[in-house]
């Protein structure tokens, strides 16, 4: 059985889980509302990089990306 190839067309399938984890941590650690957490993430350079398949950031764990946002 071969694994499906990740492309720009399907990389979005890997993003929601990471977004949920990161926003949960922003909510907990910075006491942001869920809406503010989502806005902080989506407006960050890290999210723009995550959404590009060629960056391979989607392969990293959510903690790595959270650390990128905090820098």
Secondary structure, 3 states (H helix, E strand, C coil): CCCCCCCCCCHHHHHHHHHHHHHHHHHHHHCCCHHHHHHHHHCCHHHHHHCCHHHCHHHCCHHHHHHHHHC
